[in-house]
Amino acid sequence: MLKRISALVLAGLTAMSVSACGGSGGSGGDGGGGGSITMGFSQVGAESGWRTANTKSVQDSAKSAGITLKFSDAQQKQENQIKAIRSYIQQKVDIIAFSPVVESGWDTVLKEAKNAKIPVILTDRAVDSKDTSLYKTFLGSDFVEEGKKAGQWLVDEYKDSKDPVNIVELQGTTGSAPANDRKSGFQEVIGADPKFKIIASQTGDFTRAKGKEVMEAFLKSNPDIDVLYAHNDDMGLGAIEAIEGAGKVPGKDIKIITVDAVKDGMQALADGKISFIVECSPLLGPQLMDLAKKVVKGEQVPARVVTEETTFTQEQAKQALPSRQY
């Protein structure tokens, strides 16, 4: 998922507003004809390599699809996203898409968009609203499944061991869907075996710097750590610096599981510093633009669109790295 821009902001600021189209859009027109679509897109921020790749995918895909994109970077603050969405409503864009900073607290602004007849697509992260009519679809990964894949690798790795396995966890941004779901999926799988013990769990905000800082604290307070589970590559990469700084060998003294599979993470996996990575693809742009065109035309789209993803071991990372796009 996070995480990832002056050029991107400039592109958003210089995007021109053109005549809107689509019966469900904010300013009317003919959705199936020659009119252009204007999309307001609010991004979480630029907290990681994953997020930078995700932003680039959205911007490049909008350009290829002929969709005018109004881009906003929320800098990981919900109030910035709400402000941006309200701005898009005032500008009467045809469609709004955003990746929510956190899951809760969106009903009011989403109702404002619905009242303005501007459809909304959720990308990458979900919201916990009980009123699913407030958005047309959610495009993104199954974060619970990602956590389960991470947990299953750990269970398989230690299947012949009887000794306790001490785990520390670097969570993503508190309250965010990937942090909540990757945690619950992981715990669901390892919880069946009492030898797996999460001895410390704290947010690293999906950033490399915070991952390093929190891992340093973990190492000081917990001298016997067997496994680190990081909710994204960037936090895991920061933790590697902390582990090496403490005189330990990442991948040997402490096995590391991460989520994302960005290039830096994959290189660390190929080098043996990370032990296993669960993929979370940031390249959602093409699917988002396809869904946007269908929604603006009034076509039915699935309520949930899950991206196809895999996992990587060291050898698989070595094979995949030469052609990795992000």
C-alpha positions in Angstrom: 0.0 0.0 0.0 1.7 4.3 1.0 3.5 5.2 0.4 5.5 8.6 -3.3 6.3 15.3 -6.3 6.7 19.0 -7.0 6.3 18.1 -10.7 3.1 16.1 -9.9 1.6 19.0 -7.9 2.5 21.4 -10.7 0.8 19.2 -13.2 -2.3 19.2 -11.0 -2.2 23.0 -10.6 -1.8 23.6 -14.3 -4.5 21.1 -15.4 -7.2 23.0 -17.3 -10.9 22.7 -16.6 -12.7 21.6 -19.8 -16.4 21.1 -20.5 -17.7 18.3 -18.4 -19.6 15.2 -19.6 -21.5 12.3 -18.2 -25.0 12.2 -16.8 -23.7 11.4 -13.3 -21.1 14.2 -13.5 -21.4 17.5 -11.6 -22.0 19.7 -14.6 -23.9 17.7 -17.1 -23.1 17.1 -20.8 -23.1 13.9 -22.9 -21.0 11.2 -21.3 -20.7 9.0 -24.4 -19.9 11.8 -26.9 -16.8 13.8 -27.6 -16.6 15.7 -24.4 -13.7 15.3 -22.0 -13.9 14.0 -18.4 -12.4 16.0 -15.5 -11.3 14.0 -12.5 -10.4 15.3 -9.1 -7.9 13.1 -7.4 -6.8 13.3 -3.8 -3.6 11.4 -3.0 -2.6 10.4 0.5 0.9 11.9 0.2 4.4 10.9 -0.8 5.3 8.8 2.2 7.0 5.9 0.3 8.3 4.6 -3.0 5.0 2.8 -3.4 3.0 6.0 -3.2 5.3 7.8 -5.6 4.8 5.0 -8.2 1.0 5.0 -7.5 0.8 8.8 -8.2 2.8 8.4 -11.4 0.6 5.6 -12.6 -2.6 7.7 -12.0 -1.1 10.8 -13.7 0.3 8.9 -16.7 -2.9 6.9 -17.2 -5.1 10.0 -17.0 -3.0 11.6 -19.8 -3.2 8.4 -21.9 -6.9 8.2 -21.4 -7.6 11.8 -22.3 -8.9 12.6 -18.8 -8.1 16.0 -17.3 -6.7 15.4 -13.8 -6.9 17.8 -10.9 -4.3 16.4 -8.5 -4.0 17.1 -4.7 -1.4 15.8 -2.2 -2.9 15.5 1.2 0.4 15.2 3.0 -1.1 12.3 5.1 -3.7 14.6 6.7 -7.4 13.8 6.4 -8.4 17.4 6.8 -6.4 18.2 3.6 -8.3 15.5 1.7 -11.7 16.7 2.9 -10.8 20.2 1.8 -9.6 19.0 -1.6 -12.8 16.9 -2.2 -14.9 20.0 -1.3 -12.9 22.0 -3.8 -13.6 19.4 -6.5 -17.3 19.6 -5.7 -17.2 23.4 -6.0 -15.4 23.0 -9.3 -18.1 20.6 -10.6 -15.7 17.9 -11.7 -17.2 14.9 -13.4 -15.8 12.3 -11.0 -13.8 12.2 -7.8 -11.2 9.6 -6.8 -9.2 9.4 -3.7 -7.1 7.1 -1.5 -8.3 7.7 2.0 -5.7 8.6 4.7 -7.7 6.8 7.3 -10.9 4.6 7.1 -13.3 6.7 9.3 -14.8 10.1 9.1 -15.8 10.4 5.4 -19.6 10.3 5.5 -20.3 14.0 5.6 -18.1 15.0 2.6 -19.1 11.9 0.6 -22.8 12.9 1.1 -21.9 16.4 -0.2 -20.5 14.8 -3.4 -23.5 12.5 -3.7 -25.9 15.5 -3.3 -23.9 17.3 -6.1 -24.4 14.2 -8.3 -20.6 13.7 -8.5 -19.7 10.0 -8.3 -16.7 8.9 -6.2 -14.2 6.0 -6.6 -12.1 4.8 -3.8 -8.6 3.7 -4.8 -6.0 1.7 -2.8 -7.7 2.2 0.5 -11.3 1.6 1.8 -13.6 3.6 4.1 -15.7 2.1 6.9 -18.9 3.9 6.0 -22.0 1.7 6.3 -23.6 3.7 3.4 -22.0 2.1 0.4 -24.1 4.3 -1.9 -21.7 7.1 -1.1 -19.1 5.7 -3.6 -19.4 3.7 -6.8 -16.6 1.2 -6.4 -13.4 0.5 -4.5 -10.3 -0.4 -6.5 -7.4 -1.9 -4.7 -5.7 -4.7 -3.0 -7.1 -7.2 -0.5 -5.0 -6.0 2.5 -6.4 -8.8 4.8 -5.2 -11.4 2.2 -1.8 -9.7 2.1 -1.5 -10.1 5.9 -2.5 -13.7 5.6 0.1 -14.4 3.0 2.8 -12.9 5.3 1.6 -15.0 8.2 1.4 -18.2 6.1 5.1 -17.8 5.1 6.0 -17.4 8.7 4.1 -20.5 9.7 5.7 -22.5 6.9 9.2 -21.2 7.8 8.9 -22.3 11.4 6.8 -25.4 11.0 9.5 -27.7 12.4 10.4 -25.4 15.3 9.1 -26.0 18.8 10.7 -22.8 20.3 8.9 -19.5 20.8 9.1 -17.1 17.9 9.3 -13.5 19.0 7.8 -11.1 16.5 7.9 -7.3 16.3 5.5 -5.4 14.0 5.9 -2.1 12.3 2.3 -1.0 11.5 1.3 1.4 8.8 -0.5 4.7 9.6 -2.8 4.4 12.6 -6.4 4.0 11.5 -5.6 3.3 7.8 -7.2 0.4 6.0 -3.9 -1.3 5.1 -2.6 -1.0 8.7 -5.8 -2.4 10.1 -6.2 -5.2 7.6 -2.6 -6.3 7.2 -2.4 -6.6 11.0 -5.6 -8.6 11.3 -4.9 -11.0 8.4 -1.4 -11.7 9.8 -2.7 -12.3 13.3 -5.5 -14.6 12.0 -3.0 -17.0 10.5 -0.3 -17.0 13.2 -2.8 -17.0 16.0 -3.5 -20.7 15.6 0.0 -21.6 16.9 0.9 -20.2 20.4 4.6 -20.3 19.7 4.2 -17.1 17.6 4.3 -14.1 19.9 4.0 -10.5 18.9 6.1 -8.9 21.6 5.9 -5.3 20.3 3.7 -3.5 17.7 3.9 0.2 16.9 3.1 2.5 13.9 6.0 3.5 11.6 3.6 5.7 9.5 4.7 3.8 6.3 8.0 5.8 6.2 11.6 4.7 6.1 12.7 7.2 8.8 10.0 6.3 11.2 10.6 2.6 10.6 14.2 3.0 11.6 13.3 5.0 14.7 10.8 2.5 15.9 13.0 -0.5 15.2 15.8 1.1 17.2 13.4 1.4 20.1 12.3 -2.2 19.6 15.9 -3.5 19.7 16.6 -1.6 22.9 13.6 -2.9 24.8 13.5 -6.4 23.3 16.9 -8.0 23.0 15.5 -11.3 21.7 13.7 -10.6 18.4 13.4 -13.4 15.8 11.1 -11.8 13.2 10.1 -8.4 12.0 6.8 -8.0 10.2 6.6 -4.5 8.5 3.4 -3.3 6.8 5.5 -1.9 3.9 8.9 -2.1 2.3 10.0 1.4 3.3 9.5 0.7 7.0 11.3 -2.5 6.6 14.2 -0.8 4.8 14.5 1.7 7.7 14.4 -1.2 10.1 17.3 -2.8 8.3 19.4 0.3 9.1 18.5 0.0 12.7 19.3 -3.7 12.8 22.7 -3.3 11.2 23.4 -0.4 13.5 22.8 -2.7 16.5 25.4 -5.1 15.1 22.9 -7.7 14.0 22.5 -9.3 10.5 19.1 -8.7 8.8 17.7 -11.8 7.2 19.8 -14.0 9.5 19.6 -12.8 13.1 16.2 -11.3 12.4 14.0 -12.5 9.6 12.1 -9.7 7.9 8.7 -9.9 6.1 7.4 -6.8 4.3 4.5 -5.8 1.9 4.7 -3.9 -1.4 7.6 -5.2 -3.6 9.0 -1.8 -4.7 12.4 -1.9 -6.3 14.4 -1.0 -3.2 12.6 -3.7 -1.2 13.1 -6.3 -3.9 16.8 -5.5 -4.0 17.0 -6.0 -0.3 15.2 -9.3 -0.7 17.5 -10.4 -3.5 20.5 -9.5 -1.2 19.0 -11.6 1.6 18.3 -8.8 4.0 14.6 -9.2 3.6 13.3 -12.8 3.8 9.9 -12.5 2.1 7.7 -9.9 0.4 4.0 -9.8 -0.3 3.3 -7.8 -3.4 0.9 -4.8 -3.4 0.9 -3.2 -6.8 0.7 0.6 -7.1 0.0 0.6 -10.8 -3.7 1.2 -10.4 -4.0 4.1 -12.9 -5.2 2.2 -16.0 -7.9 0.4 -14.1 -9.0 3.6 -12.4 -9.4 5.5 -15.7 -11.3 2.6 -17.2 -13.7 2.5 -14.2 -14.0 6.3 -14.3 -15.1 6.3 -18.0 -17.7 3.6 -17.3 -19.1 5.4 -14.2 -19.4 8.8 -16.0 -21.3 7.0 -18.8 -23.7 5.6 -16.2 -22.5 2.0 -16.7 -22.7 -0.5 -13.9 -19.3 -1.4 -12.3 -18.5 -4.0 -9.7 -18.6 -2.6 -6.1 -15.2 -4.1 -5.5 -12.3 -4.5 -7.9 -9.3 -6.4 -6.5 -5.9 -6.1 -8.1 -4.0 -9.3 -9.0 -0.8 -9.7 -7.0 1.8 -12.3 -6.0 4.6 -12.9 -3.4 8.4 -13.1 -3.7 11.2 -15.2 -2.3 14.9 -14.3 -2.7 15.3 -16.2 -6.0 12.0 -14.8 -7.4 13.1 -11.3 -6.6 16.4 -11.8 -8.5 14.4 -12.9 -11.5 11.9 -10.1 -11.3 14.2 -7.1 -10.6 15.5 -6.5 -14.1 12.0 -5.7 -15.4 10.6 -4.1 -12.3 8.7 -0.9 -13.1 8.6 0.6 -9.6 
